[in-house]
Structures are given as C-alpha cells and as structure tokens.
Amino acid sequence: MMKQRIPWNYGWFYQKTFDKEMLQQSITNDMEKVDLPHTNQILPYHYFDESLYQFVSCYKKVLHLNQSITNRRIFLTFDGVAHIASVYANGKFVGKHEGGYTGFSVELTDACKGEDTVVITVVVDSREEKSLPPFGNVVDYLTYGGIYREVWLEIRDQEYIEDVRVKTSTNEDHSALLSVDVTWSAEIDSNHNWTVQLFLKKEKEKDYRAIGKYDMSAKISNYSATISNIEAWDIENPVLYHLKVVVMEQKDFEYGGSDETIVRFGFRTAEFRKDGFYLNEKKVKIVGLNRHQSYPYVGYAMPKRMQQLDAEILKNELGVNAVRTSHYPQSQHFLNRCDELGLLVFTEMPGWQHIGEEVWQEHALDNIREMILQNRNHPCIILWGVRINESPDLDSFYKRTNALAKELDDTRQTGGVRCIKKSHLFEDVYTYNDFSHNGTTKGLDDKKHVTSKTNAPYLVSECNGHMYPTKIFDHEEKRLEHAKRHMAVLESLYKEEDITGMFSWCMFDYNTHKDFGSGDRICYHGVMSMFRNPKLAASVYASQSDCYPVCDITSTMDIGEHPGAYLGEVMAITNADSVRCYKNDRFIKEFYPDTKQYPHMPHPPIIIDDFIGDALVKEEGFRKKSAEQMKELLRMAPKYGVDHLPMKYLLMALRIAIKERLHLQDGFALFNKYMNNWGGEVTTYRFDAIKNGEVVKSVYRTPVTEVQLHVTVDGNDLLEEETYDVASVRVKAIDQHGNQLPYYQEAITIDVEGPIELIGPSHISLKGGAFGFYVRTKGQEGNATVRLHADGVPTVMIPFHVQIKRLEER
C-alpha cells in the first residue's frame, strides 16, 4: 500500500496551562477548540510584554483508528512548534523535539496497538530556554508560541521510502545529469528483491515518462540518468519538475510491498564566485530583502495563503529577486512559492549573536541537520547559513557547522552572517552585515576593507535597517531620507562587481523585545509596515525592476511640509525613461534619470528641480539667460537665506536687477509667486511617467477634495482544504487621485457578516494613512461581507466567498 499523508489540523483542543495530571485526562470542557496553525496567545499590535506568550500550554486531539491501518506504521509530523514539544499518546510519552523552526515526526505505532481511539497530547513550552538556539541572550525579534505550523498524520508500511535527495547539473545542449539518492527505512535483506523505478514530468504536464529501473541493494542507493530537452529553473522562468520514485518488492514474479513518493525540484546550477553569483552560468546580481515570518496579532501562526503572499509581494510588488529568511528556516509554503516564482533564497540556522555552551551548540547542529534535510530539494535555496547571525568567531564550532553542511549537501555553498571585519572564514561565501552608510558616506564598504579573503565570494546580508528607522507615519523629509539611503546602497551594489548581492534590512516592520525597536515593541526597520503597506523606500526596489510602471513622487507638494516653506528638489522614484512636469496644466519641463549621482542603478531616480520652466521668459518678459540665472537665484535664496547669500549669488542678483530693471520688492514678489506661492492661487501639479514615448502613469498633486478608503485584498475567494484559510486586507486613505494621505489617522470600524471572522480588533486607526487586518474561515461555506466605516468617508464593502473542500474530517 502507498503512504497516506493526511492533514490533521482541525478540531484540536487547547489550554493555556499544563500540569502532569492532564496527560491522563481526556479532553475537558474547559479546553478551547482550535485549528492549526495556532498561536498560544493573541497579542496587541504593539505596547505589550513579550512574557504574554512565554508559558507552557497543552494541545489535545483524538485519533480514531480503523482496520485500514492495521499492521501499518503511524507517524505524526509537525512542521513547526515553538519551541519545545513533548508528544504523548494516551498519556504515554512518544517523542520530544527541541527547536521551533524545523519540522519533526514522532511514531505512534506502538501506542496505537489494540486501541480504537488514542488521545494525542502535545505539551508546548514557549519559554526562552537558554540552552536552545536562538535563546541565551536578548534577541531582536519575538519568538512567539504554539503549534504555529501545520500537522500531518502519516500512515506507512513497515518499510518505506524515508528520503529522496535530488541533485542536478545542466549542460549547454539543454541536457542534464539527474542524480537521485533514495533512502529506505531499513537495511536491504539479500533475501528480498527490491527495484526502484524513476519517472519524470514537468509540473504542468499530465503524464510521467519513465527514466530508469534499477535494483536497490542498500539502505541508501544512488541512481543517475542523463535527461535531454530539459528547461532550467531560472529567476525569469522557474520551470519545476516532479520526480516520482516507486520502490517495489518482487517475489516469484509477483509484487509484494511497495512505496512511492513524489519530489518537486528544478534543474539548475548556482554558484557564488569571487566576481559574482552565477545561475546556470549566467551572472546575476542578487537584490533582496530580509524577511521575518511574523504577523500582527498571531505572531508566527499563519496558514498557506499568507506565507505564499509574502513571496508574491517580494517578487511582484517589491521587484526583488532574492530573500534571506532571517534568522531561521521558514515555512514550506513560503519556500514552495519561492520555487514557483523564481525567488532566490538564503536560509540559515536559528540564532542571533549569542553562542551558548556545549548543549546549546549540539542543538544548533541539530538545527542545521534538520534545516538541510528538510529543504535541500528546493531549487530556490542557493546558500546555507551555518553561522549564528552576528556572532563572534568561534573556530571549533564553525568548523563543525560547515563540515556538517557539506556532508548533508555537497551541491550548495555555505555562508555565515557576521558584523565584524576580517573575520575567520570557514564558509564558502564571506557574508557580512554592512551598516557603514550614514547618509553621507558611500552606500556599501569596499570588499577589500571588509575581508582579506580576496578570492572568496562576498555577499552583503544586511544594510540600512537600524541605521535609520523610519515609520510609515513619519514626516515627508524623513521618509525621503530613508528612501535615499536605500538608493545609496543599491548604487554601491550595482557599481561593485565583486559584491555578489545584497539583502537590505528588511522587508517589513516587526514586533521585537523591549530592548530594541521604538519602545512600543516594534522595530520600524522595514520598507513596508507590519501589514505590508509600502513606505517610500519600497518604491526604490520596485523601480529597479520592470514588473509594472513605477512612478512615486516623493513630495505631496505642500509647502508646510518643509522648513522655510521651500520644496527644494523633488524626486520621482521611477522605472520610466523620463517624467514630464505640469504646473496648473502648463508644461514646465521634461526631466531625465539622474545618471550623474546614480550612474550604475538600472533605473536611477529622476530629480525634479524646476517648477518655473520658461514662465519667466513668457510671462515676466525676462531675457533667456537672465531667466536661467533668476531660477538658480530663487532656488538658492531659501537654502542660504536672503541675508546670507554667498557673494557669487549677490553679484548675480545685482546683474539681473540691472539688466532686467528690477527692484528688491520685485525679487520678493517673484519668490513668493514661483517658489512659496504664499497668498497666490491654488497650485496643481501633474507628473507624467514616459516609457518608450508613451505615458504609462500619471501622478496628480492637487488640493484634497475627497477622502476615501482603498483596500487591497489578496483574494476574495477563501478555500478550506488542509486547514482554515486567511485573507489579507490592506487599507489606505486616498484622495480623489489615488494618493495616499500620510496624516490620515482616523478610526475605522470593521463589521463582519457571514462565515468568516476577524483576526484582531474590530476598531483600528490608520497610521500614516494605512493599516490592515486579516479575516479567516471558520468551517462554514457561503458568502460573507466585511464593511469598513469611518466618519466622513464612504463605507467600503468587501465581499468574500467561502468554499469547504476539507481533506480531513473536523
């Protein structure tokens, strides 16, 4: 019989306390019914004590047995439990796992013998255990608690396929060598005749093709075949294949026991070299962001759709080609979506700065072992992180971590995230957190200043972040400076050939311990808010790709946002060829990318520094040369102050006054009219982004006459299959032209009707003109509606439709 893998996520019972007597008890009335993934404690958005989730809790569920699994082996597989899980069956201990970021299985076979029902109890310790990574010191992120990933019931024969490892190498003629390691659950007995058959197909194809039939003579056997006409997995064309492995025992021309499994993989080669990163022998500049796996309110506990959504945001909204899973292995759903999207992944062992004693280090090695064994068939993963993030050198330990990684996977290189220069190097790639940029220095340090290992590949694993924390509701100039700092590091990245890539810190803001962040338990280091609403810096990354037209004007064009009421230079963060500026519907000028300051970025920002155009000539009667000088003088006046203009500008003013017969009050009048506009007519602006001669996007800056709420929903159809489903709703206040209103922070009421429920509070206030919330299914089909109410704006109605196609009885 084939292996059965049954989702086992519905109908658990949960209690926030635990004592040993509960092991002998069945499910009691005071336990809460929950579905997995589950957080042990719903948390506020901010301003809470992290001790709220640090306790020991208890989960129970009844396993109903039947004759179909008689004489078979029964396993319970957990994708992630934070952080120590002890599993019992009818009060009998069956297994323990220490470590919250990798999966594990426990066998229930013996405990189930002769039973019709078995009560499964999982005791979850979510405290910060000092002998277990990442704990031992204060950590700059929260670690949450609960059975926060999915659980599976697996029914297997007495002997079965334990593991399949796929390795590939591609050739120029579109052929590839496929190497497959098959691990059987028991030693092979010479009295049995086992065969292995391999079948292959592209993911979107219907039928498999046979590629080989082999004898299996050892517990771990290797099989290889040359495959023709393959398509390589790539960033732009992430072609995936399915390998079906069938093991059968032949007895007297009849087949006895058998098992089969399907592995998804991609044909590709990936290598870091001293001059860059090469994917299928093509040099690729890695541009990525760091990601935590956390969400408001529920911490780590989000199902498949939300894990996939983060990968989609990274690839399709932010336009990056890579992600670092800081600082631990993350959900299989997230990695699967990275496989499908062509998003490169640097994943690493759990940890943050601290290295513990011997027991701690053994746990860390276990983490590496589980991380690699559970993830090495993902084509998206290009680098194993085998050094504790930002830890000091410890040669004896890091020799072991690297040796273990090479033993388990000889096809990928290793890296180790450090924040110290000239560190000892046992990994293949010198991976460094570069926080050297302070707003005035170059974006990234030179490789030669960081490491003396000139032949080693060099990768920047973090930059920016805590150097300039920026909130989505900060004032305009701070948000612009935040964006400029991300431009600076990107410019350095693209300039330096020997920097293979960069992962900026970080994708979104996150909850953290009291010792970090802004005092409210949030680190505002992201280019997005916690609800994945973009800050201005997000456009910096999006504009470097050509996924969609980007044109983000960095100012609202309101003089009250700026000291001295002076707009100064305005940026268009864009992937357009040029931007045409119109003032009060009058064409001012066409502006082009700033290739002088940003010569290496694929799409430099466009500096818009002239809001006068030819008006001084056509409307004021200036000579052309005098008009250009007057525009420069008008720009310099607020910069230096009229009373402190450098001599060159005073002489320029004198020449203009003589040539154009102007008085002092004429100069003030021109300044107020064309620069400050105090007391003048209402000014409107339009910015047209031009690509290949066509207008691809227009941005309007006019007085706000209308406020409305705009929502972005990742999908209105919710589907319960392996577990409950969740939809993300991102909310922003916009004006009549779709511009986000950065200082709108009014209260919103969320009303939910139908077979869904809200995650988090029903009353929220926007921050920086944006916020968000989540809704989840609750086991019922039908139509649902969410309504958003706020004073003075139209009510927004969001429809949802819920379907139930459960793969498990509740």
PAZA-959046 format. One record per residue (C-alpha): x, y, z; residue in one letter. Coordinates in steps of 0.001 Angstrom, whole numbers, padded with zeros to 6 digits, always signed. Example, Ala and Ser with C-alpha at 12.3 -4.5 7.8 and 13.67 -1.06 7.14 Angstrom:
+012300-004500+007800A
+013670-001060+007140S
//
This chain:
+000000+000000+000000M
+001071+003567-000631M
+001898+006065+002066K
-001020+008186+003223Q
-000366+011772+004286R
-003447+013213+005947I
-003754+016829+007087P
-004505+016844+010810W
-005215+020466+011621N
-008902+020755+012501Y
-010556+020138+015830G
-007711+020398+018324W
-008392+021427+021898F
-006182+023907+023689Y
-005476+025023+027225Q
-003070+027760+028290K
-001992+025872+031382T
-000485+022443+031915F
+000104+020018+034756D
+001070+016338+034645K
-002409+015188+035574E
-003601+016419+032186M
-001618+013642+030498L
-004048+011059+031834Q
-007133+013134+031141Q
-009209+013184+028019S
-010480+016399+026509I
-012237+018539+029111T
-014994+021103+028770N
-012761+023982+029770D
-010459+023470+026773M
-010802+025776+023777E
-011430+024265+020360K
-008833+025487+017852V
-007482+024785+014398D
-003852+024755+013334L
-001761+026825+012711P
-002414+028268+016168H
-000754+030904+018315T
-000749+030275+022032N
-001673+033917+022668Q
-003346+036611+020558I
-001275+039772+021055L
-001906+043506+020715P
-000463+045350+017732Y
+002140+046994+019985H
+002867+048028+023585Y
+002725+044601+025178F
+005017+042479+027286D
+006609+039561+025463E
+006161+037402+028551S
+002491+037135+027489L
+003303+034168+025236Y
+006121+032612+027253Q
+004432+029766+029103F
+003731+026026+028874V
+000459+025090+027192S
-001353+021940+026154C
-002994+020716+022930Y
-005147+017587+022617K
-006839+015736+019807K
-008436+012290+019468V
-007062+009907+016853L
-009709+007443+015632H
-008215+004178+014378L
-009660+001692+011880N
-008748-001588+010243Q
-007268+000093+007158S
-004173+000967+009156I
-003794-002342+010973T
-000210-003601+010737N
+000945-000271+009368R
+003144+002360+010965R
+001634+005631+012183I
+003534+008905+012427F
+002569+012399+013446L
+004542+015105+011631T
+004760+018707+012816F
+006050+021455+010514D
+006857+023768+013425G
+006167+024095+017151V
+007538+026966+019243A
+009750+025899+020914H
+009871+022589+022813I
+007228+019966+022038A
+006609+016821+024069S
+004120+014408+022492V
+002070+011800+024361Y
-000389+009132+023197A
-002932+008048+025832N
-000568+009525+028393G
+002423+007567+027105K
+005444+009603+026045F
+006231+009098+022340V
+008646+011858+021448G
+010161+015260+022095K
+011539+017947+019801H
+013587+020955+020841E
+013711+023825+018369G
+010916+025949+016979G
+011917+026422+013354Y
+012206+022960+011824T
+009776+020093+011438G
+009818+016731+013169F
+007947+013414+013355S
+007014+011084+016176V
+005931+007479+015734E
+002630+006435+017305L
+002571+002807+016156T
+003205+001061+019471D
+000904+003395+021393A
-001936+002653+018945C
-001805-001144+019079K
-005094-002627+020257G
-006727+000796+020583E
-009824+002181+018866D
-009064+005750+019898T
-005914+007450+021107V
-005797+010843+022791V
-002821+012781+021463I
-001434+015372+023869T
+001194+017900+022840V
+002819+019871+025637V
+004309+023063+024215V
+006937+025021+026123D
+007164+028507+024589S
+009554+029945+027131R
+013016+031156+026167E
+015131+028153+027065E
+018743+029316+027401K
+020218+026008+026218S
+018321+026216+022932L
+019005+028488+019926P
+018178+031288+019351P
+017959+031885+023112F
+020593+032538+025718G
+020624+036311+025410N
+018229+039022+024257V
+017018+038526+020683V
+015945+041304+018291D
+012664+039674+017305Y
+009855+037921+019103L
+009700+034140+019034T
+006011+033581+019903Y
+004495+030224+020825G
+002114+027407+019948G
+001757+024785+017222I
+002141+027526+014657Y
+002548+025434+011509R
+000513+022549+010115E
+000436+018936+011340V
+000148+015731+009286W
-000842+012158+010088L
+001250+009765+008034E
+000382+006080+007524I
+003195+003942+006143R
+004039+000309+005544D
+006518-001446+007801Q
+009261-000457+005351E
+009047+002687+003283Y
+010916+005407+001393I
+012458+007523+004117E
+014060+010217+001960D
+014740+011177-001639V
+017545+013568-002476R
+017664+015059-005993V
+020815+016613-007460K
+021133+018122-010914T
+023717+019605-013227S
+022834+021295-016516T
+024649+021313-019858N
+024707+023791-022724E
+022818+021382-025004D
+019707+021503-022746H
+020511+018144-021213S
+021176+017482-017563A
+022520+014836-015256L
+019933+013768-012714L
+021308+012104-009589S
+018898+010591-007071V
+019696+009281-003599D
+016943+007033-002253V
+016969+006166+001451T
+014982+003105+002516W
+013741+002836+006096S
+015540-000462+006769A
+018643-002292+005699E
+018155-004274+002488I
+017907-008003+003092D
+019535-010133+000408S
+016506-012459+000533N
+014325-009691-000930H
+014381-008372-004463N
+013691-004625-004424W
+013515-002436-007516T
+013460+001333-007890V
+011681+002982-010794Q
+012062+006665-011614L
+009505+008719-013546F
+009764+012380-014554L
+007462+015131-015773K
+007266+018891-015877K
+004970+020257-013229E
+002366+021414-015744K
+002434+018205-017766E
-000087+015451-017188K
+001897+012272-017810D
+005149+010974-016390Y
+007840+009414-018549R
+009938+006506-017290A
+013623+007333-016987I
+015006+004202-015398G
+014510+000969-013486K
+017178-000142-011029Y
+017932-002724-008386D
+018018-001422-004826M
+020762-003166-002874S
+021497-000815+000017A
+019683+001330+002546K
+020948+004426+000720I
+021295+003946-003026S
+022236+006358-005783N
+020763+006331-009272Y
+021623+008645-012145S
+020417+009324-015644A
+021062+011875-018374T
+017891+013758-019232I
+017550+015519-022590S
+015409+018516-023538N
+015191+019984-020052I
+014329+023561-019175E
+016443+025092-016461A
+014921+026676-013358W
+015643+030376-013533D
+014610+033676-011984I
+012543+034618-015027E
+011425+031118-015981N
+011212+028939-012861P
+010425+025608-014502V
+009709+022868-011968L
+009764+019109-012405Y
+008228+016227-010482H
+010227+013065-009860L
+008178+010016-008895K
+010125+007310-007113V
+008486+003873-006936V
+010036+001089-004860V
+008627-002425-005253M
+009500-005872-003934E
+009243-008705-006456Q
+008509-012238-005207K
+008102-015105-007665D
+007077-012733-010451F
+004553-011022-008189E
+004917-007716-006448Y
+004814-007601-002658G
+005404-004479-000587G
+005751-001154-002328S
+006006+002540-001715D
+006213+005672-003797E
+006889+009336-003276T
+006958+012450-005435I
+009616+015125-005128V
+009415+018557-006747R
+012688+020102-007904F
+014308+022174-010629G
+017253+021683-012951F
+019728+024451-012216R
+023271+025274-011227T
+024059+028027-008726A
+027493+029226-007690E
+028966+032186-005846F
+032305+033202-007342R
+034669+035981-006382K
+033337+038184-009196D
+029622+037482-008728G
+026799+034967-008433F
+026097+032688-011385Y
+022789+030958-012029L
+023001+028435-014873N
+026337+030066-015777E
+024682+033473-016177K
+025853+036239-013875K
+023040+037599-011702V
+023229+040499-009267K
+021332+039446-006155I
+018969+042155-004912V
+016941+041026-001943G
+015378+041818+001390L
+015379+040081+004750N
+012112+038548+005956R
+010801+037586+009362H
+007905+035092+009379Q
+005754+037162+011764S
+002374+038872+011527Y
+000412+041271+013735P
-001663+039670+016495Y
-000908+035995+015722V
+002888+036036+015597G
+004084+033084+013517Y
+000724+031350+013117A
-000478+031916+009553M
-001563+029274+007009P
-000508+028651+003431K
-002045+031638+001636R
-000356+034219+003876M
+003020+032506+003627Q
+002712+032498-000151Q
+001611+036128-000206L
+004886+037349+001288D
+006812+035642-001517A
+004469+037230-004058E
+004920+040684-002516I
+008698+040321-002648L
+008713+039237-006283K
+005781+041074-007820N
+005391+044241-005722E
+008912+044953-004475L
+010567+043571-007602G
+013485+041861-005845V
+014962+038558-006932N
+016003+037162-003555A
+015120+036856+000120V
+017045+035930+003250R
+014989+034017+005817T
+016333+035859+008820S
+017178+034356+011242H
+015845+030799+010947Y
+014312+028317+008477P
+010797+029292+007416Q
+007553+027742+006236S
+007496+025127+003473Q
+004612+027099+001947H
+006856+030159+001672F
+009727+028168+000159L
+007399+026355-002238N
+006136+029685-003514R
+009712+030932-003911C
+010329+027824-006046D
+007328+028702-008189E
+008170+032401-008543L
+011901+032106-009160G
+012833+033880-005927L
+016345+033046-004689L
+016618+032116-001011V
+019423+032350+001542F
+018233+030365+004555T
+020076+029955+007816E
+020251+028244+011183M
+018331+029809+014095P
+020275+032281+016212G
+021065+035903+016961W
+024544+036945+018141Q
+024761+034549+021094H
+026671+031235+021090I
+025987+029022+024074G
+027862+026178+025696E
+028150+022536+024574E
+024469+021559+024877V
+023435+024739+023063W
+025905+024007+020259Q
+024640+020460+019854E
+021123+021828+019452H
+022456+024240+016838A
+023989+021362+014886L
+020663+019532+015084D
+019007+022636+013665N
+021405+022641+010713I
+020833+018941+010105R
+017062+019335+010076E
+017183+022535+008018M
+019194+020908+005243I
+017486+017517+005192L
+014038+019104+005065Q
+014846+021744+002447N
+017602+020582+000119R
+015283+019750-002801N
+014103+023362-003091H
+015743+024872-006191P
+015167+028353-004776C
+017694+027817-001964I
+021155+028900-003103I
+023027+029268+000196L
+023035+027610+003623W
+023667+029930+006560G
+025769+027939+009027V
+026935+030724+011312R
+024886+032329+014094I
+023801+035755+012879N
+026255+038471+014002E
+028122+036143+016341S
+031840+036340+017198P
+034370+033938+015727D
+034408+030505+017328L
+036583+028349+015086D
+035938+024980+016700S
+032168+025412+016382F
+032138+026826+012869Y
+034408+024107+011525K
+031740+021651+012687R
+028796+023572+011231T
+030445+023815+007818N
+031546+020194+007802A
+028014+019072+008642L
+026502+021185+005865A
+028936+019757+003306K
+028225+016235+004468E
+024469+016687+004063L
+024541+018723+000849D
+027613+018933-001340D
+025787+020891-004066T
+025325+024181-002220R
+027779+026630-000761Q
+027749+027891+002802T
+027731+031404+004196G
+027849+032899+007655G
+026359+036225+008621V
+028829+038338+010564R
+029081+042006+011536C
+032832+042027+012111I
+035526+042736+009542K
+038458+040415+008838K
+036582+037544+010486S
+037788+033964+010228H
+036277+032247+007223L
+035329+028580+007052F
+032307+029108+004796E
+032423+029394+001021D
+030998+032931+000977V
+032052+035844+003180Y
+028660+037092+004265T
+028658+040455+006047Y
+026193+042902+007593N
+027324+046274+006256D
+025899+049163+008267F
+028559+051654+007178S
+026245+054035+005331H
+025158+057001+007449N
+023530+059174+004824G
+026738+060896+003693T
+029179+058020+003150T
+029084+055664+000172K
+026348+053074+000341G
+028478+049970+000933L
+032037+049470+002063D
+034614+048028-000331D
+035116+044290-000164K
+038839+044742+000439K
+038098+046765+003578H
+035859+044039+004975V
+037756+040828+004259T
+041280+039889+003282S
+039893+036760+001608K
+040016+038311-001862T
+039324+035037-003647N
+036213+034306-001609A
+032797+035418-002875P
+031399+038372-000937Y
+027734+038926-000062L
+026114+041743+001941V
+023494+040116+004144S
+022116+043270+005830E
+022337+047037+005399C
+020392+050141+006456N
+017806+048873+008988G
+018590+050272+012427H
+020786+052983+010908M
+017664+054981+010030Y
+014423+053520+011467P
+011504+055085+009649T
+007804+054813+010349K
+005147+054925+007672I
+003727+057952+009539F
+006998+059924+009782D
+007215+063339+008177H
+007954+063685+004490E
+011617+064593+004673E
+012439+061618+006897K
+010623+059231+004593R
+012599+060702+001686L
+015910+060346+003525E
+015005+056718+004254H
+014452+056123+000541A
+017722+057890-000365K
+019669+055597+001938R
+018289+052577+000140H
+019216+054206-003168M
+022765+054686-001910A
+023279+051019-001054V
+021757+049913-004353L
+024056+052247-006265E
+027078+050750-004492S
+025806+047231-005110L
+025437+047739-008840Y
+028766+049563-009069K
+030928+046977-007334E
+031473+043874-009451E
+032914+041896-006547D
+029798+042275-004365I
+027689+039300-005420T
+024495+040678-003932G
+022740+042379-001070M
+019839+041726+001286F
+018613+045003+002748S
+017157+045076+006241W
+014277+044478+005928C
+011010+043614+004171M
+008613+044884+006851F
+008445+046186+010419D
+008200+043536+013131Y
+007482+043117+016825N
+010566+042813+018982T
+011790+042576+022557H
+011697+045607+024834K
+015444+046167+024400D
+015060+047006+020715F
+012712+048960+018492G
+010903+052175+019375S
+009679+051311+022840G
+006327+050023+021613D
+007680+046523+020799R
+008040+047357+017101I
+011227+047663+015060C
+010453+050163+012310Y
+013237+048916+010048H
+011144+047728+007126G
+010497+049160+003687V
+006904+048151+004493M
+004768+048345+007615S
+003771+045251+009589M
+000679+044923+007403F
+002857+045017+004258R
+001859+048561+003299N
+004746+050168+001382P
+006842+053032+002645K
+008545+055319+000169L
+011660+053118+000298A
+009653+050204-001095A
+009392+052066-004398S
+013178+052228-004583V
+013277+048441-005011Y
+010170+048183-007174A
+011553+050816-009546S
+014660+048740-010281Q
+012577+046090-011999S
+010243+046308-014965D
+007392+044319-013427C
+004996+047244-013696Y
+005189+051047-014183P
+006517+052734-011049V
+006382+056477-010503C
+006344+057591-006886D
+006676+061350-006374I
+008465+061912-003085T
+006544+065028-002042S
+002913+065955-001612T
+003995+069392-002935M
+002675+071081+000205D
+004961+073895+001368I
+004017+073364+005005G
+005926+070064+004946E
+009253+071821+004531H
+011390+074222+006595P
+011071+077730+005266G
+008199+076554+003080A
+010734+075550+000433Y
+010056+072450-001661L
+013629+072120-002891G
+014298+069100-005070E
+011564+066554-005587V
+012333+063029-006693M
+010423+060741-008966A
+011306+057186-007965I
+010520+055503-011236T
+011450+052976-013894N
+010273+055362-016614A
+012519+056908-019261D
+011514+060439-018232S
+008939+062438-016304V
+007066+065447-017665R
+006017+068030-015117C
+002949+070235-015481Y
+002048+073102-013140K
-001524+074387-013264N
-001856+072389-016513D
+001075+074284-018040R
+004002+072180-019238F
+007108+073054-017244I
+009842+070656-018295K
+010758+067049-019063E
+013198+065502-016590F
+015503+062516-017029Y
+017170+059950-014740P
+019959+061235-012523D
+022792+059229-014056T
+025357+061583-012563K
+024628+060710-008927Q
+023349+057181-009633Y
+025225+056005-012742P
+025003+052281-012014H
+021405+051724-010926M
+019244+050155-013654P
+016675+052912-013114H
+018075+055971-011325P
+015605+058343-009703P
+014637+061482-011575I
+015354+064820-009892I
+012673+067450-010461I
+014205+070774-009507D
+012497+073298-011777D
+008878+074348-011224F
+009222+077569-013221I
+010151+076353-016686G
+010031+079154-019251D
+007476+081216-017298A
+010000+083967-016512L
+010533+084447-020231V
+006967+084096-021452K
+005084+085631-018540E
+007586+088034-016924E
+009450+089178-020047G
+012922+088102-018911F
+015745+087533-021337R
+016527+083786-021596K
+019932+083977-019877K
+018589+086185-017117S
+015672+083824-016620A
+018020+080845-016044E
+020083+082876-013586Q
+016977+084077-011779M
+015721+080485-011403K
+019013+079489-009825E
+018911+082527-007551L
+015344+081729-006468L
+016426+078175-005601R
+019416+079354-003557M
+017550+082015-001568A
+015772+079592+000816P
+018832+077383+001035K
+021109+080121+002382Y
+018621+082802+003423G
+018400+086158+001690V
+020679+087810+004251D
+023384+085160+003911H
+023651+084561+000174L
+027215+083813-000955P
+028894+086639-002849M
+028501+084919-006225K
+024723+084971-005842Y
+024668+088572-004605L
+026595+089615-007708L
+024251+087508-009841M
+021249+089295-008292A
+022833+092668-008981L
+023467+091847-012651R
+019898+090577-013103I
+018461+093698-011420A
+020451+095998-013717I
+019719+094056-016891K
+016013+093497-016180E
+015479+096795-014294R
+014201+095111-011128L
+013773+096443-007599H
+014209+094430-004377L
+010470+094075-003900Q
+010232+092611-007408D
+012549+089799-006359G
+010428+089018-003269F
+007312+089021-005431A
+008860+086549-007863L
+009974+084303-004993F
+006507+084213-003455N
+004879+083629-006809K
+007103+080876-008144Y
+008596+079263-005071M
+006471+079690-001930N
+003182+080594-003584N
+002058+082271-000351W
-001177+084116-000939G
-001295+083004-004565G
-003715+080837-006465E
-004099+077170-005654V
-001316+075244-007377T
-001831+071881-009032T
+000784+069528-010439Y
+000798+066608-012811R
+003704+064266-013368F
+003564+062009-016427D
+005900+058999-016466A
+007064+058330-020036I
+008191+054917-021275K
+009036+054353-024943N
+007371+057640-025768G
+004084+056748-024082E
+002535+057925-020816V
+002498+054836-018585V
+001457+056515-015341K
+000281+059946-014211S
+000564+061318-010683V
-001531+064293-009608Y
-000884+066647-006713R
-003909+068841-006136T
-005798+070043-003050P
-007683+067204-001376V
-011388+067464-002116T
-012365+063882-001416E
-011235+061191+001040V
-011994+057550+000577Q
-010752+054218+001801L
-008987+051990-000678H
-008497+048294+000032V
-006157+045709-001461T
-007368+042163-000878V
-005132+039244-001823D
-008230+037268-002838G
-011974+037303-002253N
-012374+033532-002560D
-011476+031606+000567L
-010978+027848+000498L
-010716+025451+003426E
-008686+022410+002424E
-005828+021217+004603E
-006701+023854+007177T
-008510+027162+007539Y
-007843+029979+005058D
-006912+033611+005712V
-007243+036713+003556A
-005151+039844+003957S
-006820+043256+003631V
-004553+046269+003293R
-006296+049599+003841V
-005204+053100+002933K
-006860+056510+002854A
-006583+058170-000548I
-007611+061414-002194D
-009550+061818-005408Q
-006440+060969-007449H
-005486+057840-005524G
-002707+059481-003493N
-002196+058061-000018Q
-002951+060620+002692L
+000043+060343+005043P
-001558+062117+008006Y
-004968+060496+007921Y
-005190+058520+011161Q
-008900+058338+011843E
-010672+055431+013490A
-012220+052688+011385I
-014809+050133+012443T
-014724+046691+010828I
-018021+044788+010657D
-018000+041147+009580V
-021027+039189+008394E
-021179+035585+007254G
-018946+032524+007654P
-015685+034351+008412I
-014194+036008+011458E
-011813+038848+012104L
-008287+038322+013373I
-007532+041159+015754G
-009627+044125+016925P
-012741+045427+015180S
-011761+049064+015768H
-008488+050329+014317I
-006941+053662+013398S
-004849+054250+010303L
-001170+055013+010733K
+000441+057086+008034G
-002788+056794+006104G
-002627+052997+006051A
-003258+049902+008146F
-004592+046398+007627G
-006362+043377+009040F
-006999+039690+008386Y
-010112+037552+008118V
-010241+033774+008398R
-012670+030995+007640T
-014423+029145+010443K
-015673+025911+008914G
-018771+027119+007088Q
-019488+027739+003410E
-021241+030714+001905G
-020947+034403+001161N
-019502+036894+003617A
-019157+040647+003759T
-016732+042965+005505V
-017725+046615+005870R
-015368+049439+006780L
-016880+052505+008419H
-015165+055802+009173A
-016598+059237+009857D
-016874+061406+006785G
-015904+058810+004187V
-017975+056354+002161P
-018458+052885+003635T
-016403+050210+001878V
-017892+046764+001334M
-015625+043773+000680I
-017296+040545-000477P
-015880+037088+000245F
-016957+033631-000806H
-016026+030615+001298V
-015786+027042-000014Q
-015101+023926+002027I
-013072+021116+000449K
-011567+019656+003547R
-009057+016896+003221L
-009726+015819+006803E
-012810+015410+008946E
-013111+018123+011551R
//
